[in-house]
Amino acid sequence: MEITPEHNARMANITFASVYPHYLTKVEKKGRTKEELQQVIAWLTGFDENRLQTLIDEKVTFKHFFQEAELNPKAHLITGVICGYRIEEIENPLTQQVRYLDKLVDELAKGRKMEKILRA
């Protein structure tokens, strides 16, 4: 699938607060916890629980969310297909970062071991 500039703009303007409840529901339906979800997000972004809640409360966009993040140096090890897109082939850095997060949440929901999710 080809990623268009319109797609990238749409991704940038989605609020993290609008997506987070879906992430939480997805992982909890599969028997994982909010704490595990927060651990995965913290690994990718460097955000602790308080900072994450502040960003949710402020309804920041993904653009702002990832501008504030300190992306994990191992994030480039997140590969595969998510939502029909091969992560390692995504050229727009922000869209790639959003898909990194989507992929980590997906792996958590699928029951993957935490050390594998965190690329330990």
MIKOLPA-422396 format. One record per atom (N, C-alpha, C, O): residue number from 1; x, y, z. Coordinates in steps of 0.02 Angstrom, whole numbers. Each point is the difference from the previous one (the first is absolute). Layout:
% MIKOLPA-422396
<NUM <X Y Z>>
...
***
This chain:
% MIKOLPA-422396
<1 <42 -59 0>>
<1 <-42 59 0>>
<1 <44 63 0>>
<1 <52 2 33>>
<2 <-73 46 -69>>
<2 <38 63 -2>>
<2 <-29 49 50>>
<2 <-61 7 6>>
<3 <105 26 30>>
<3 <-21 50 48>>
<3 <2 68 -33>>
<3 <51 21 -26>>
<4 <-108 13 26>>
<4 <-6 65 -33>>
<4 <15 57 50>>
<4 <-2 -10 60>>
<5 <16 69 -86>>
<5 <9 58 45>>
<5 <-63 13 42>>
<5 <5 22 57>>
<6 <-63 -35 -85>>
<6 <-62 10 37>>
<6 <-4 -48 59>>
<6 <-22 18 55>>
<7 <43 -80 -67>>
<7 <2 -50 54>>
<7 <47 23 55>>
<7 <-18 -4 59>>
<8 <77 28 -76>>
<8 <48 24 49>>
<8 <-29 58 40>>
<8 <8 3 61>>
<9 <-42 44 -95>>
<9 <-30 57 34>>
<9 <-55 -23 48>>
<9 <-6 27 55>>
<10 <-33 -75 -77>>
<10 <-54 -27 43>>
<10 <30 -31 63>>
<10 <-25 11 55>>
<11 <78 -50 -64>>
<11 <33 -33 57>>
<11 <26 53 50>>
<11 <-7 -8 60>>
<12 <37 61 -86>>
<12 <29 52 42>>
<12 <-52 35 43>>
<12 <14 22 55>>
<13 <-75 -17 -81>>
<13 <-52 39 34>>
<13 <-48 -41 43>>
<13 <-44 28 33>>
<14 <53 -93 -31>>
<14 <-40 -42 45>>
<14 <24 13 71>>
<14 <60 5 12>>
<15 <-107 2 35>>
<15 <20 10 69>>
<15 <16 -67 32>>
<15 <-36 -49 -10>>
<16 <89 48 49>>
<16 <18 -61 36>>
<16 <-56 -21 46>>
<16 <-14 -59 8>>
<17 <-19 108 23>>
<17 <-55 -15 47>>
<17 <-58 -37 -34>>
<17 <-35 -37 33>>
<18 <26 48 -97>>
<18 <-55 -34 -35>>
<18 <18 -73 -16>>
<18 <-45 -41 -11>>
<19 <108 25 8>>
<19 <22 -67 -18>>
<19 <16 -43 62>>
<19 <-10 -60 -1>>
<20 <35 92 53>>
<20 <21 -37 60>>
<20 <-55 -47 28>>
<20 <16 -57 16>>
<21 <-79 79 -10>>
<21 <-51 -46 25>>
<21 <-7 -63 -43>>
<21 <-16 -54 25>>
<22 <27 61 -90>>
<22 <-4 -58 -45>>
<22 <58 -48 12>>
<22 <-8 -61 0>>
<23 <67 90 11>>
<23 <58 -41 18>>
<23 <-15 -39 64>>
<23 <12 -60 4>>
<24 <-37 95 46>>
<24 <-14 -31 65>>
<24 <-51 -55 -6>>
<24 <9 -55 27>>
<25 <-64 68 -62>>
<25 <-51 -51 -10>>
<25 <28 -60 -36>>
<25 <-15 -57 19>>
<26 <55 68 -70>>
<26 <29 -55 -39>>
<26 <42 -46 44>>
<26 <-6 -61 -4>>
<27 <49 90 45>>
<27 <45 -42 41>>
<27 <-38 -33 57>>
<27 <15 -57 18>>
<28 <-62 93 13>>
<28 <-37 -29 56>>
<28 <-46 -57 -23>>
<28 <-9 -48 38>>
<29 <-19 52 -99>>
<29 <-41 -54 -26>>
<29 <40 -64 -6>>
<29 <-27 -56 3>>
<30 <92 63 -12>>
<30 <44 -58 -10>>
<30 <36 -19 65>>
<30 <47 -40 -2>>
<31 <-69 68 58>>
<31 <27 -20 65>>
<31 <63 37 21>>
<31 <32 -20 49>>
<32 <-14 72 -84>>
<32 <58 40 21>>
<32 <-25 59 42>>
<32 <-60 12 3>>
<33 <106 24 28>>
<33 <-20 52 47>>
<33 <18 70 -24>>
<33 <40 10 -46>>
<34 <-71 39 78>>
<34 <15 70 -13>>
<34 <74 14 16>>
<34 <33 37 -35>>
<35 <-8 -68 89>>
<35 <69 9 19>>
<35 <48 -25 -54>>
<35 <51 31 -14>>
<36 <-69 -88 -17>>
<36 <42 -26 -54>>
<36 <-2 46 -60>>
<36 <51 12 -33>>
<37 <-110 15 18>>
<37 <-6 48 -55>>
<37 <44 61 14>>
<37 <36 24 -44>>
<38 <-40 1 105>>
<38 <41 59 17>>
<38 <74 -16 -2>>
<38 <41 43 -18>>
<39 <-22 -104 36>>
<39 <70 -20 -4>>
<39 <25 1 -72>>
<39 <55 23 -14>>
<40 <-97 -47 -32>>
<40 <18 -1 -71>>
<40 <6 72 -27>>
<40 <47 16 -36>>
<41 <-95 26 54>>
<41 <2 70 -22>>
<41 <61 35 29>>
<41 <34 38 -35>>
<42 <-19 -50 98>>
<42 <58 30 33>>
<42 <65 -22 -34>>
<42 <46 40 -10>>
<43 <-43 -104 -8>>
<43 <60 -25 -35>>
<43 <12 37 -65>>
<43 <56 19 -16>>
<44 <-110 -10 -23>>
<44 <7 33 -65>>
<44 <13 75 7>>
<44 <41 27 -37>>
<45 <-76 6 83>>
<45 <0 73 2>>
<45 <39 33 56>>
<45 <20 58 -5>>
<46 <-8 -96 58>>
<46 <32 29 59>>
<46 <-49 33 48>>
<46 <22 27 51>>
<47 <-87 -28 -66>>
<47 <-50 33 43>>
<47 <-16 -44 60>>
<47 <-16 -59 -7>>
<48 <19 89 67>>
<48 <-23 -36 59>>
<48 <-77 6 3>>
<48 <-30 35 -40>>
<49 <1 -68 89>>
<49 <-73 -1 6>>
<49 <-30 70 7>>
<49 <-51 16 -31>>
<50 <83 27 71>>
<50 <-26 68 10>>
<50 <4 41 -63>>
<50 <-48 36 -17>>
<51 <104 -40 -19>>
<51 <8 39 -62>>
<51 <-50 -25 -52>>
<51 <-30 40 -36>>
<52 <21 -105 32>>
<52 <-47 -28 -48>>
<52 <-71 25 15>>
<52 <-36 18 -46>>
<53 <17 -17 109>>
<53 <-67 24 18>>
<53 <-8 74 -16>>
<53 <-53 21 -23>>
<54 <105 18 33>>
<54 <-2 71 -17>>
<54 <-12 9 -75>>
<54 <-41 41 -20>>
<55 <76 -79 -20>>
<55 <-8 4 -73>>
<55 <-70 -20 -22>>
<55 <-29 28 -46>>
<56 <1 -78 80>>
<56 <-69 -21 -14>>
<56 <-48 56 19>>
<56 <-44 17 -39>>
<57 <53 11 99>>
<57 <-43 54 24>>
<57 <3 61 -46>>
<57 <-50 35 -10>>
<58 <109 -21 -17>>
<58 <9 58 -44>>
<58 <-23 -13 -71>>
<58 <-2 45 -42>>
<59 <-17 -108 29>>
<59 <-25 -20 -67>>
<59 <49 21 -55>>
<59 <-19 30 -51>>
<60 <82 -48 61>>
<60 <51 17 -50>>
<60 <-6 -44 -61>>
<60 <-24 -57 3>>
<61 <45 83 -59>>
<61 <1 -38 -62>>
<61 <59 -48 1>>
<61 <46 7 40>>
<62 <-48 -56 -85>>
<62 <57 -45 -6>>
<62 <64 39 -19>>
<62 <55 -18 22>>
<63 <-64 71 -60>>
<63 <59 41 -18>>
<63 <32 28 63>>
<63 <61 -6 9>>
<64 <-100 36 34>>
<64 <26 27 63>>
<64 <25 -56 46>>
<64 <52 7 31>>
<65 <-89 -61 -28>>
<65 <17 -57 43>>
<65 <70 -25 -16>>
<65 <41 -9 45>>
<66 <-27 -1 -109>>
<66 <66 -27 -19>>
<66 <54 53 -1>>
<66 <59 -16 4>>
<67 <-78 81 -9>>
<67 <50 53 7>>
<67 <26 2 72>>
<67 <59 15 12>>
<68 <-102 -30 35>>
<68 <18 -1 71>>
<68 <37 -64 20>>
<68 <37 0 50>>
<69 <-45 -52 -87>>
<69 <28 -66 17>>
<69 <75 -2 -11>>
<69 <28 34 -42>>
<70 <4 -76 83>>
<70 <69 -19 -12>>
<70 <-2 -72 -25>>
<70 <-1 -48 40>>
<71 <-1 41 -105>>
<71 <-10 -66 -30>>
<71 <56 -48 20>>
<71 <59 18 -2>>
<72 <-79 -78 20>>
<72 <49 -51 21>>
<72 <48 -14 -58>>
<72 <-22 -7 -57>>
<73 <87 3 71>>
<73 <49 -13 -53>>
<73 <-11 -67 -35>>
<73 <25 -11 -55>>
<74 <-61 -35 87>>
<74 <-14 -65 -30>>
<74 <-65 -1 -41>>
<74 <-20 -52 -25>>
<75 <-13 109 19>>
<75 <-64 3 -35>>
<75 <6 -24 -72>>
<75 <-47 -29 -27>>
<76 <105 39 -4>>
<76 <9 -22 -69>>
<76 <-4 -76 -8>>
<76 <-6 -26 -55>>
<77 <9 -10 111>>
<77 <-6 -73 -2>>
<77 <-73 -22 -6>>
<77 <-13 -60 -9>>
<78 <-34 106 15>>
<78 <-71 -16 -8>>
<78 <-13 -4 -75>>
<78 <2 50 -36>>
<79 <-17 -110 13>>
<79 <-11 -12 -71>>
<79 <-63 -41 -10>>
<79 <-31 -23 48>>
<80 <12 15 -110>>
<80 <-59 -39 -16>>
<80 <-54 42 -31>>
<80 <11 58 -18>>
<81 <-70 -88 13>>
<81 <-56 34 -32>>
<81 <-52 17 52>>
<81 <-18 -41 42>>
<82 <-6 103 -45>>
<82 <-55 22 43>>
<82 <-47 43 -42>>
<82 <23 46 -35>>
<83 <-86 -60 38>>
<83 <-51 37 -38>>
<83 <17 0 -75>>
<83 <-15 49 -35>>
<84 <45 -102 11>>
<84 <15 -6 -72>>
<84 <64 34 -22>>
<84 <15 0 -60>>
<85 <22 28 107>>
<85 <62 35 -18>>
<85 <60 -35 31>>
<85 <-2 -19 59>>
<86 <55 10 -97>>
<86 <63 -27 25>>
<86 <36 56 36>>
<86 <21 49 -32>>
<87 <-14 -55 97>>
<87 <26 54 42>>
<87 <68 26 -23>>
<87 <10 60 -4>>
<88 <35 -106 -10>>
<88 <68 21 -18>>
<88 <4 36 -67>>
<88 <52 29 -16>>
<89 <-105 -30 -23>>
<89 <-1 34 -65>>
<89 <-35 68 2>>
<89 <-2 35 -51>>
<90 <-26 -17 108>>
<90 <-35 64 6>>
<90 <51 56 1>>
<90 <45 0 41>>
<91 <-51 47 -88>>
<91 <50 53 -7>>
<91 <-12 59 47>>
<91 <48 32 22>>
<92 <-111 -16 -7>>
<92 <-14 57 44>>
<92 <15 -20 72>>
<92 <-31 -47 26>>
<93 <77 81 7>>
<93 <19 -19 69>>
<93 <-58 -2 49>>
<93 <-3 -47 41>>
<94 <-41 96 -43>>
<94 <-56 0 47>>
<94 <-47 -58 -12>>
<94 <-20 -34 47>>
<95 <2 22 -109>>
<95 <-44 -56 -16>>
<95 <33 -66 23>>
<95 <-34 -44 26>>
<96 <98 38 -37>>
<96 <36 -60 22>>
<96 <-3 -7 76>>
<96 <-9 -56 25>>
<97 <17 111 11>>
<97 <-2 -4 73>>
<97 <-69 -20 25>>
<97 <-6 -38 48>>
<98 <-46 64 -79>>
<98 <-68 -20 19>>
<98 <-9 -74 -12>>
<98 <-29 -35 41>>
<99 <54 11 -97>>
<99 <-6 -72 -16>>
<99 <43 -43 46>>
<99 <-18 -57 14>>
<100 <75 84 10>>
<100 <38 -36 51>>
<100 <-44 -12 61>>
<100 <-3 -56 25>>
<101 <-31 108 -3>>
<101 <-44 -6 58>>
<101 <-57 -49 -13>>
<101 <-15 -42 42>>
<102 <-16 47 -101>>
<102 <-53 -47 -18>>
<102 <25 -72 2>>
<102 <-34 -45 25>>
<103 <94 33 -50>>
<103 <29 -67 -3>>
<103 <13 -27 70>>
<103 <-13 -58 14>>
<104 <40 101 30>>
<104 <13 -22 69>>
<104 <-64 -19 36>>
<104 <-3 -50 35>>
<105 <-49 91 -45>>
<105 <-65 -15 31>>
<105 <-28 -66 -28>>
<105 <-27 -40 38>>
<106 <34 30 -102>>
<106 <-23 -61 -32>>
<106 <38 -61 28>>
<106 <-31 -51 15>>
<107 <96 57 -7>>
<107 <39 -56 27>>
<107 <-21 -15 72>>
<107 <-4 -58 20>>
<108 <-8 110 19>>
<108 <-23 -9 69>>
<108 <-67 -37 1>>
<108 <-9 -47 39>>
<109 <-36 69 -81>>
<109 <-67 -31 -2>>
<109 <4 -73 -24>>
<109 <-41 -41 19>>
<110 <89 26 -61>>
<110 <7 -68 -26>>
<110 <35 -47 50>>
<110 <10 -59 -15>>
<111 <9 86 73>>
<111 <29 -43 51>>
<111 <75 -10 -5>>
<111 <28 -44 33>>
<112 <4 84 -73>>
<112 <73 -7 -7>>
<112 <33 16 67>>
<112 <-25 42 38>>
<113 <80 -75 -23>>
<113 <35 11 63>>
<113 <28 71 2>>
<113 <24 26 -51>>
<114 <-27 4 110>>
<114 <21 70 8>>
<114 <72 11 -22>>
<114 <15 51 -32>>
<115 <30 -97 47>>
<115 <71 11 -19>>
<115 <8 0 -76>>
<115 <45 33 -26>>
<116 <-88 -68 -10>>
<116 <3 2 -73>>
<116 <-30 66 -26>>
<116 <26 30 -47>>
<117 <-81 -8 77>>
<117 <-32 63 -19>>
<117 <50 58 9>>
<117 <4 45 -42>>
<118 <32 -47 97>>
<118 <47 54 17>>
<118 <68 -9 -32>>
<118 <48 35 17>>
<119 <-43 -82 -63>>
<119 <61 -12 -38>>
<119 <60 -7 45>>
<119 <53 28 -13>>
<120 <-62 -68 67>>
<120 <55 -10 48>>
<120 <51 -49 -26>>
<120 <49 -15 34>>
***
